Amino acid sequence: MLRRNIRMRREYLYRKSLEGKERLLYEKKRKIREALQEGKPIPTELRNEEAALRREIDLEDENTAVPRSHIDDEYAHAAEKDPKILLTTSRDPSAPLQQFVKELSFVFPNAQRMNRGGQVISEIIESCRAHDYTDVVLVHEHRGVPDGLIVSHLPYGPTAYFGLLNVVTRHEIKDRKAIGTMPEAYPHLIFDNFSTKLGERTANILKYLFPVPKPDTKRIVTFSNQSDYVSFRHHIYEKHGGPKSIELKEIGPRFELRLYQIKLGTVDQAEAQIEWVIRPYMNTSKKRKFLSD
C-alpha cells in the first residue's frame, strides 16, 4: 500500500509538472486558430512549427482542445460517488469542541466522527486513504472555543485552512422547540458572492463535502461571503399556505469562516506547495477582497 501511494503521488506530481509545457503549447495553437479564422498571416515565431501544430489542431476534439490542470484532477471523480468524511479534533478536546464536532457530523452527510486520542496526522491520513475517505476535517480550539477548521481532500489535496469565528452551536440555544430537530436529508447548497478565481476555488472545496441532494429536499445550507468572511447558516423550509407561503427556520449551528491558506497537498505534508496564503501586509488593505470582486 505504501509503495502504491508513493507511485501514485509521483504520477500526480509528474502530471502537474507538465502543465506549464501544455499551457505553452495551447497558447501557440490558439494563436494559429485565431490567425486562420481571421484570415491573418501566421505569427513569424510560429511559422517553423505551423505544419505540426495544424496537424494536432485537426486531431483535437472538445475534450482535448483545452489543457487540464491539477485542479481538474483533484475533483475529477467527485461527482461519481458520495463524499465520505472523517471528522476529528486536536488532541485532548474540551467538552464544547466535542459538542461542536458532534453537530458538524450531522451537518455533513456521510461524516464519521473519530476520537483523536494519541494518533498523529500522518497515520490518520494513511488510514483514510486505505478506507476510501474523500476528505478529512480537523477542528481546533483555543481555551475551549473552536477557532480553526482544516479541510483536506484525499488522496492528494488540496488542503484549506480556515479560521473559525462566532461559533453558536445548537447545544447553546435553550429553546429546543424554536430550532426543531436536525434532518438527515442531503441539503441544497447556496454559495453567495464567490466571484474571483480564489472564491471559486474555495467554493469548490466546500461544495464537494456534500453529496448531490434530491430535488424535493427541504434542507438548505448557505455559505455567504461578505468581505472575505464566509457565514455558514443551516435552515429548513416548509410550505404551509401553498407555494408562495414559505416559512424558513434556522436549525443551527452557525459560524463564520476566514480562509487563510490553501496548500496543494494533504494536511500531513509539510513540504506541500502553497497555492495561496494571506500575508500580514494584506490585512492593511481594507478595501481589497480576495474571494469576491
N, C-alpha and C positions, 0 to 999 in steps of 0.2 A: 504493500500500500504506500509506503514511504517513497519507494523508487518511482511508482506510478505518479504520485503527486509532484515529485521533482521533475519528471519528464514533461508532464502536462504544463507545469509552471514555466518550464524552459520554452516550450512551444508557444505559449501565450506571449512571453516576452519577445520571442523572435518575430511573431506576427506584428507585435506593437512596434518593433524596430523598423519594419518595412513600411510603416505608414508615411514617413517623410518621402521615400522614393515614389510610392504610389501617388501621393499628392502632387509631386512634381510632374509625373507622367500624365496625370489627369489634367493639369493646367496646360500642358503642351497640346493635348488632344482638344481641349476646349478652345484654344486659340485657332487651331486648324479648322474646327467645326464652324466657328464664327466667321472665319475668312471665306470659307466655301459658301455659307448661307448668304453672306452679304456681297459676294462677288468681288472681294478684295484680294490682292496678292498675298501669298503665304508670307508670314514674317521671315526675314532673312536668316535669323538664328535657327529656324526650324526646317530650312529647305533641304539640308542633308538627311534629315530624319523623316521627311514628309511621306515617302512611299511606305515605310514600315508602319508609321503611325496611322496612315489611312487604312491599311490592311486591318490593323487592330480595331479601328473605329467601325469598320464594316462587320466585324465579328461580334460586336458588343450588343447586348440587349438591355432592357431597363434595369435588370438586377445587377449587371456588371459594369454599367456605364459610370456609376458613382462609387468611389472607393469607400470601403467600410473601415471604421475605426475601432479601436479597442473599446470605446464606449458602446458601440453596437454589439460587440461580442459579450460584454458583461451581462446584458439583459436580453440576449438573442433568444433564449428559450424560456423567458419568464412567463409568457402567455400560454405555454403548453401545459403547465401544471400549476396547481395552487401553491403559494408560498408556505414554507414550513419554518417557523421562527423559534429560536431558543432565547428565552428571557432570563437574564441573571443580573447580579448586583456586584458591587465592590465587596471586599471581604468584611465579615462581621457587620452585617447591615443592621440598622436600627429598626424599631417597630414601624415608624412612619414610612421608611423606604420599602419595607416588605409589603406594607399595605398598598403603596402606590404601584409596585410591580405586580401585585395580585390584580389590581384593577386594569393595568395595561394588558395583562394576559387575556382579559375579556374584550378589550378594545381591538386587539389584533387577532383575527380569526386564525385558527390552527397554530396558536402560540403555546409553547410549553415552558413552564417556569421551573428553574433549577436552582437549588441552594448552592451557593458558590463554594462554601467550605474552604478547603486549602488548595483547591485546584488553580493552576496557573493558566494564563490565557492561551498559550500555545497548545496545551493539552485539550482545552475546550474546543478550539478551532479544529484540531485534527479529528476529534471525536465527531464533531458536527459534519465535517466533510465526509467521514466514513458512513454516516447515517443519513445522507442526502438532505441536510438542512440547507435552506436557501439564504437565511440571514441570522445573524447573532445580534441581539440588542442588549447592551450593558447600561445600567443606570447607576450613577454615582451620587454621593451625598456629601454635605458638609454640615457637621453638627446636627444631624437628624433631619436636614432639609434637602430634598432631592435637588441637585444643581447641575447634573450633566447627563447627557444621553449620547451613546455611541451606537451607530447603525453600521454593521459590517456585512457586506454582501459576499456570499460564498459562491464558487470556490476561490476567486482571485481578487475580490474587491469590487467596487470601491468601498472606502470607509468614510463615513461622515461623522464629524464631531459637533455636537450641539450643546450650547448652554441651556439650562432649564431655569425658568423664572416663573414666579407667581403660581405655584402649583396648588390647586384646590382639588382634593380627592372627594369621591362620593362619601367616604367614611366621615369626612369633616362636616358634612351637611346633616343637620339634625332632623329636618323634616323629610322623613322617608317617603311619605305619600307624594310630595312635590316632585321628587326625582324618579319615582317608579322603579321598575325592575330593568336589569340590563339584558337586552335581547342578544341572541347569538347569531342572528341572520347576518350575511355578508353585507356591509354597508355600501351605499353610494358615496363617492368621493367628490368634494368640491375643492378645487385649488384656485385661489383668487390672487391675482397680481404677481405672478411669477413670469415676467415677460422677458428677462435677459437670458443669455445662454447659461449663466450660473443659476438663475432662477429655475430654468427648465431642468437643469441637471439635478438640482435639489428636489424638485417636484417628482422627478423620476425615481430617485432613491426612496422617497416616502411612499410613492404610489405603489411600487412593487412589493410593499409589505402587506398589501391587501389583495385578496382574490377577486375575481370578477363576480359582481352581485347579480341576483335575479332582478328583472325589471320592476317587479311589484314590491320589493323590499321597502320598509318604511324607516329604515335606519340611515342616518346621514352623518358622515364625518367631514369636517371642514378644516382646511389649512388656509388661513388668510394672512397674507403678508402685508405688513404695514411698517415702512421704514426699516426693513430687514429683520423685524421681529415677527415670527410666524406664530399666529394664535391658533391653538388647537381647540376645537369645540365639537361636542358629540350630542346629536339630537335624534329624536324620533318624531314623526308627524302622524297625525290622524285626521281623517276627513269625516267630520261629524254631520255637517249640513250640506253634503254634496261636494262636487269637485272644486268649487270656488271658496269653500269654507275649510281652511286648513289650520289645525292647531299644532304649533311647534313646541316641543317640550325638551329642555336640556336635561340630559341624564348623567353628564359628567364622565370622567374627570375633565378638568380644564387646566391648560398651562400654556406658556409661551416658549418658543424655541428660538435660539440665536445661533446661526451657523458660524463656526469659526475656523473650520478646516475640512478639506476633502483630500484623502490620500488614495493613490492608485495601487491599493493592496489591501490585505486584511489587517485586522487590528493588531495581530501578533508580529507583524513585520515592521520593525523599527527602521529598516533601510528603504522602505517603500517611497516612491517618488510622490512629492506633494503636488497635487493639482492646483489647489487654491488654499490660501491661508490669510486670515485677517492680521494685519500688522498694526503696531501701536500708532503709527502716523495716520492710519486710515480712520481712527476714532475722532480725529480733529476735524475732518471734513464732514461737517454735519449734513450738508445738502446732498452729499454723494450717496447713492444707493447702489447695491450690488445685485439684489435679487429682482429688482423691478426698475423700469425706466423712470 
